[in-house]
Amino acid sequence: MKIGIDARWIFPETSGITTYTRELIRELARRDTRNEYVLFFNNAGMEEVTRRYAELSMRPNFRTHRLSYGVFSPRGQVHLPFLLRALDIRVFHSPNYMIPFLAFSRGDRGRVRCVVTIHDLIPLLFPEFTPKARKTRCLPLFRRIMKESVARADAVLTVSEWSRKDVVKEFRISELHAADVIAIPNGVSEDYKPADRRGGGAKTLLYVGRFDPYKNLAGLMEIFARVRAACPDEVRLRVVGAPDARYPEAMQKARELALEPWITWSGYCAGADLVRAYQEADVFVLPSRYEGFGLTVLEAMACGTPVVCSNRSSLPEVAGDAARMADPDDSDGFARAIAEVLKDGRVAAELRDKGLRQAAKFTWARTAELTLEAYEQAAAR
């Protein structure tokens, strides 16, 4: 069987979708020698980085194909369906919601089969959480695209059971077809691991992620102010993530609360720098109002860092009993949970041990195995 994967979703700045696509390709390349794969890129740099990362030169059943257009280009809607047929692709996997719609007509028995991954429905369910995103500004079009992708796909993959239920409910998928929506959790890269910790000095809270309102970063400033008031030792906050000029509220709130001397805005970090940030933190915090998965929680746990996170959406499913959880809109309660971990070494040690065990349950190898099963099911339709 020949499988096509849309690797145009791998971008220079690492995101959840970039990580998902890159890790899936690497694990499929390590494990599947039976099927042939064609990886579609439109960026020569990302193609070369992925070839090295996944060691594709050692995988004769994997090859790449360079496209001259991006995932949102109208040219792809016209050209890609013909290309998939010409390359004899049996199953095409888009790691995010956009697909070449004309390639997947249900009435065509010889058509290419489609697998699409939907990570979350935040713009559809909570447009107020992403008010300035392009998807929110063009909400009717985005809704139509998502609906068409789900309708034309032979299998819809989600990264959590929570997201799966959202997809089934939002698109009114019948009980008969709900089995075609499959929850396959993300994994944690083997790069995330504990390091020797040095005591002394200020305690550090770490946040990793975007600045969009659904992340509740402005709310974290309120929480941080309460943590500082509750803890006798000096506490600092490190924010890792590319600043977003569309959403200045967190920085404004930090200035309003006079917290700037104790906050480090580190900007975008990846690779060894990101791993080190997790390893050096005393507590990882994620007060999100919604997450399709919450990969940063597992990355922190894999590095041996205690986690305090929101009790909403997929986070209880991902964190299990290995994190302290609180209502992200209850600043006092969230701050108390953080302060408990900072003050009580036994609590921190317990969360550290539980977190390592919890993170070990989520591997990209397992993600790849389950995804390959979904490809085979789609091909058999």
C-alpha positions in Angstrom: 0.0 0.0 0.0 1.2 3.5 -0.8 0.5 6.1 1.8 0.8 9.9 1.4 1.4 12.2 4.3 1.0 16.0 4.0 4.2 17.1 5.7 3.6 20.8 4.7 2.3 21.1 8.3 5.9 21.0 9.5 6.9 24.6 10.1 10.1 26.2 11.2 8.7 27.3 14.6 7.7 24.2 16.5 4.0 23.9 17.4 1.8 21.0 18.5 0.9 20.2 14.9 4.5 20.4 13.7 5.6 18.1 16.6 2.8 15.6 15.8 3.6 15.4 12.1 7.4 15.2 12.6 7.2 12.5 15.3 4.6 10.5 13.5 6.8 10.4 10.4 9.9 9.3 12.4 8.1 6.5 14.2 6.4 5.2 11.1 9.8 5.2 9.4 11.3 3.2 12.2 8.5 0.6 12.3 6.8 0.2 8.9 8.9 -1.5 6.2 5.9 -3.1 4.5 4.2 0.0 3.1 5.5 2.8 0.8 5.3 6.4 1.9 5.3 9.7 0.0 5.8 12.8 2.1 4.6 16.0 0.6 6.6 19.2 1.4 6.6 22.7 0.1 9.6 24.0 2.1 13.1 22.7 1.2 14.5 23.5 4.6 11.8 21.6 6.4 12.1 18.7 4.0 15.8 18.4 4.8 15.4 18.8 8.5 12.7 16.1 8.5 14.8 13.8 6.3 17.7 14.0 8.9 15.4 13.8 11.9 13.6 10.7 10.7 16.7 9.2 9.1 14.9 8.8 5.8 18.1 8.1 3.9 18.0 4.7 5.7 14.3 4.0 4.8 14.0 3.0 1.1 10.2 2.8 1.4 10.0 6.5 2.2 10.4 9.3 -0.3 9.6 13.0 -0.5 7.8 15.0 -3.1 8.2 18.8 -3.3 5.1 20.9 -4.0 5.2 24.5 -5.1 2.2 25.6 -3.0 1.2 25.6 0.7 -1.7 23.8 2.5 -4.1 26.7 2.0 -3.3 27.5 -1.6 -6.3 27.1 -4.1 -3.8 25.5 -6.5 -3.6 22.5 -4.2 -7.3 21.9 -4.4 -7.0 21.6 -8.2 -3.5 20.0 -8.6 -3.1 17.7 -5.6 -6.1 15.3 -6.4 -4.5 14.6 -9.8 -1.1 14.1 -8.3 -2.3 11.6 -5.7 -3.9 9.6 -8.5 -0.8 9.8 -10.6 1.4 8.6 -7.7 -1.1 5.7 -7.0 -1.6 6.9 -3.4 -4.1 4.6 -1.6 -4.4 6.5 1.7 -3.7 10.2 2.1 -3.2 11.6 5.7 -3.5 15.3 6.5 -2.1 15.9 10.0 -4.5 18.9 10.3 -8.0 19.8 9.1 -7.3 20.9 5.5 -7.5 18.4 2.7 -7.7 18.5 -1.1 -11.5 18.0 -1.2 -11.9 16.9 -4.8 -9.6 13.9 -4.2 -12.2 12.3 -1.9 -15.6 11.9 -3.6 -17.6 9.2 -1.7 -19.2 7.9 -4.9 -15.9 7.0 -6.6 -14.9 3.5 -5.8 -11.4 4.0 -7.1 -10.8 7.1 -5.1 -7.9 7.8 -2.7 -8.9 7.1 0.9 -8.6 10.0 3.3 -7.4 10.2 7.0 -7.5 13.6 8.7 -6.4 14.6 12.2 -8.4 17.2 14.1 -6.6 18.4 17.1 -9.3 20.6 18.6 -12.3 22.7 17.8 -11.5 25.8 19.8 -12.4 28.4 17.1 -15.8 26.7 16.6 -16.7 26.0 20.2 -15.1 29.0 21.9 -14.4 31.8 19.3 -14.0 34.2 22.2 -10.8 32.3 23.2 -9.2 33.0 19.8 -10.7 36.4 18.8 -8.0 37.6 16.4 -7.1 34.3 14.8 -7.8 34.0 11.0 -10.0 31.0 11.6 -12.2 33.0 14.0 -12.4 36.0 11.7 -13.5 33.7 8.9 -15.6 31.4 11.1 -18.3 30.4 8.6 -15.6 29.4 6.0 -13.6 27.6 8.7 -16.7 25.7 9.8 -17.5 24.7 6.3 -14.0 23.5 5.7 -14.0 21.4 8.9 -17.4 20.0 8.1 -16.3 19.0 4.5 -13.1 17.4 5.8 -15.0 15.3 8.4 -17.7 14.3 5.8 -15.1 13.2 3.2 -12.7 11.4 5.5 -12.7 7.7 5.8 -11.2 8.1 9.3 -11.0 11.1 11.5 -8.3 11.0 14.1 -8.3 13.1 17.3 -5.6 13.4 19.9 -7.8 12.8 22.9 -11.1 11.3 23.8 -12.3 14.8 24.8 -11.6 16.1 21.3 -13.2 13.0 19.8 -16.5 13.7 21.7 -16.3 17.3 20.6 -16.0 16.2 16.9 -18.9 13.7 17.1 -21.2 16.2 18.8 -20.3 19.4 16.8 -20.7 17.7 13.4 -23.7 15.5 14.5 -22.0 12.3 13.5 -24.4 9.4 13.8 -23.8 6.5 16.1 -23.2 4.3 13.0 -20.3 6.5 11.8 -18.9 7.5 15.2 -16.6 4.5 15.1 -14.8 6.3 12.2 -13.7 9.0 14.7 -10.7 7.5 16.5 -8.9 8.9 19.5 -5.1 8.3 19.3 -3.2 10.2 21.9 0.0 12.0 21.3 3.4 10.8 22.6 6.3 12.4 24.3 9.7 12.6 22.5 12.5 10.7 24.0 14.4 14.0 24.2 12.4 15.0 27.3 14.1 13.4 30.3 15.1 14.4 33.9 18.4 16.1 34.8 20.2 16.5 38.1 18.5 19.4 39.9 20.5 22.0 41.8 18.9 23.4 44.9 19.0 27.0 46.3 18.0 30.3 44.8 14.6 31.5 43.7 11.8 29.0 42.9 10.8 29.1 39.3 7.4 28.6 37.7 7.4 27.7 34.0 4.7 28.3 31.4 5.2 27.1 27.8 2.8 28.0 25.0 0.9 30.6 23.0 -0.5 33.9 24.1 -4.1 33.3 22.8 -6.8 34.0 25.4 -7.7 30.3 25.7 -4.3 29.7 27.3 -5.3 32.2 30.1 -1.9 33.7 30.3 -3.3 37.0 31.6 -5.0 34.9 34.3 -1.7 33.4 35.1 -0.4 36.8 36.1 -3.2 37.1 38.7 -2.3 33.6 39.9 1.4 34.4 40.1 0.8 37.6 42.1 -1.1 35.4 44.7 1.7 32.8 44.7 4.3 35.4 45.5 2.2 36.7 48.3 1.7 33.2 49.8 5.3 32.0 49.6 8.0 33.2 51.9 10.8 32.4 49.4 11.4 34.3 46.2 9.4 32.9 43.3 9.9 33.8 39.7 7.9 33.1 36.5 9.4 32.1 33.2 7.2 32.4 30.1 8.4 30.5 27.0 6.6 31.2 23.8 6.8 33.7 20.9 5.1 37.0 21.9 2.0 37.7 20.0 1.2 41.4 19.3 -2.4 40.5 18.8 -2.7 39.5 22.4 -0.8 41.9 24.7 -3.1 41.3 27.7 -0.6 39.2 29.7 2.2 41.7 29.5 -0.2 44.5 30.3 -1.4 42.6 33.4 2.1 41.9 34.5 2.9 45.7 34.4 -0.4 46.5 36.1 0.4 44.1 39.0 4.1 45.3 39.1 5.3 41.8 38.5 7.8 42.5 35.7 11.0 42.3 37.9 10.1 38.6 38.6 9.1 37.5 35.1 11.4 36.4 32.3 9.8 36.5 28.9 12.1 34.0 27.1 10.4 34.1 23.7 10.4 31.1 21.4 12.5 28.1 22.5 12.9 24.6 21.0 15.1 21.6 21.1 17.7 21.4 23.9 16.8 24.9 25.1 13.2 23.9 25.7 14.1 20.7 27.5 16.5 22.6 29.7 13.7 25.1 30.6 11.5 22.2 31.8 14.4 20.6 33.7 15.3 23.8 35.6 11.7 24.7 36.6 10.3 23.9 40.1 6.7 23.8 38.9 5.2 23.7 35.4 1.9 25.6 35.2 -0.8 25.5 32.6 -4.0 27.4 33.4 -5.7 26.8 30.0 -9.4 27.1 29.6 -9.3 24.5 26.8 -6.7 22.0 25.4 -7.2 19.5 22.6 -4.4 17.5 24.3 -1.9 19.5 26.4 1.4 18.0 25.2 3.4 20.5 27.4 2.0 18.8 30.5 3.6 15.5 29.5 6.8 17.1 28.4 7.2 18.7 31.8 6.4 15.4 33.5 8.9 13.5 31.4 11.5 16.0 32.6 10.7 15.3 36.2 9.0 18.6 36.8 5.8 18.8 39.0 2.7 20.0 37.2 -0.2 22.2 38.3 -2.7 22.5 35.5 -6.3 23.3 34.6 -9.1 20.8 35.4 -10.9 21.4 32.1 -11.2 19.7 28.7 -8.6 17.0 27.9 -6.2 17.9 30.7 -7.6 15.5 33.4 -7.4 12.7 30.7 -3.8 13.5 29.9 -2.5 14.3 33.4 -4.3 11.6 35.3 -3.6 11.7 39.0 0.0 12.9 38.4 -0.8 16.7 38.6 -2.4 19.1 40.9 -5.5 20.5 39.1 -7.6 23.6 39.7 -10.2 25.8 38.1 -8.3 28.2 35.8 -10.8 30.9 36.6 -10.3 30.6 40.3 -7.0 32.5 40.8 -7.0 31.9 44.6 -7.5 28.1 44.2 -4.9 27.8 41.4 -2.4 29.8 43.4 -3.0 27.6 46.5 -2.3 24.5 44.4 1.0 25.9 43.2 2.0 27.2 46.6 1.4 23.7 48.1 3.9 22.2 45.6 6.5 24.9 46.2 6.3 24.7 50.0 5.9 21.0 50.6 8.9 18.9 49.3 6.9 15.6 49.8 4.1 16.8 47.6 6.7 17.9 44.9 8.5 14.6 45.1 5.2 12.6 44.8 4.2 14.6 41.7 7.6 14.2 40.2 7.4 10.4 40.6 3.8 10.1 39.4 4.6 12.4 36.5 7.4 10.3 35.2 5.2 7.2 35.3 2.3 9.1 33.6 4.5 10.5 30.8 5.9 7.0 30.1 2.4 5.8 29.1 2.4 8.2 26.1 4.8 7.2 23.3 5.0 8.3 19.7 5.7 4.6 18.9 2.2 3.8 20.1 0.8 6.8 18.2 2.3 5.5 15.0 1.1 1.9 15.6 -2.5 3.0 16.1 -2.3 5.5 13.2 -1.1 2.7 10.9 -4.1 0.6 12.0 -6.3 3.6 11.0 -4.6 3.7 7.5 -5.3 0.0 7.0 -8.9 0.4 8.1 -9.4 3.3 5.7 -7.7 1.4 2.8 -10.1 -1.5 3.3 -13.2 0.6 2.9 
